[in-house]
Amino acid sequence: MDEMRKKIIIQEINSWKESRMLPEQYCNYLLALYGQGELPPSKSNETASKKTTSFSGC
């Protein structure tokens, strides 16, 4: 498959994941499928890790 086409498909799947058009598990599966097994970090995972590390506690 053409690399440009893969990139567009992956961007589309990421937008579905962010807007919750499909369940996260389905999106992860499709991302792994089109990314040939490599799951790129999503924006939601990055923000979640930033929130947990920036928590200072009481």
C-alpha positions as CSV (number, residue, x, y, z in Angstrom):
1,M,0.0,0.0,0.0
2,D,1.2,3.5,-0.8
3,E,2.8,5.2,2.2
4,M,0.8,8.4,1.7
5,R,-2.4,6.4,1.7
6,K,-1.4,4.6,5.0
7,K,-0.6,8.0,6.6
8,I,-4.0,9.3,5.7
9,I,-5.8,6.2,7.0
10,I,-3.9,6.3,10.2
11,Q,-4.8,10.0,10.7
12,E,-8.4,9.2,10.1
13,I,-8.4,6.3,12.6
14,N,-6.8,8.6,15.2
15,S,-9.5,11.2,14.6
16,W,-12.1,8.4,15.1
17,K,-10.4,7.4,18.3
18,E,-10.3,11.0,19.7
19,S,-13.9,11.7,18.8
20,R,-14.9,8.2,20.1
21,M,-16.6,7.3,16.9
22,L,-15.3,3.7,17.4
23,P,-14.3,2.0,20.6
24,E,-10.6,2.5,21.5
25,Q,-9.9,-1.3,21.2
26,Y,-11.1,-1.2,17.5
27,C,-9.0,1.9,16.8
28,N,-5.9,0.3,18.4
29,Y,-6.5,-2.8,16.3
30,L,-6.8,-0.8,13.1
31,L,-3.8,1.3,13.9
32,A,-1.7,-1.8,14.6
33,L,-3.0,-3.3,11.3
34,Y,-2.2,-0.3,9.2
35,G,1.0,0.6,11.1
36,Q,2.3,-3.0,10.6
37,G,2.3,-3.9,14.2
38,E,3.7,-0.6,15.5
39,L,1.2,1.4,17.6
40,P,2.0,5.1,17.4
41,P,1.5,7.0,20.6
42,S,-1.9,8.7,20.7
43,K,-2.6,12.2,22.0
44,S,-4.9,10.8,24.6
45,N,-2.2,8.6,26.1
46,E,0.3,11.5,26.1
47,T,-2.1,13.8,28.0
48,A,-3.0,11.1,30.5
49,S,0.6,10.4,31.3
50,K,1.3,14.1,31.7
51,K,-1.7,14.5,34.1
52,T,-0.5,11.6,36.3
53,T,3.1,12.9,36.4
54,S,2.2,16.5,37.1
55,F,0.0,15.6,40.1
56,S,1.6,17.0,43.2
57,G,-0.6,15.5,45.8
58,C,-1.6,16.9,49.2
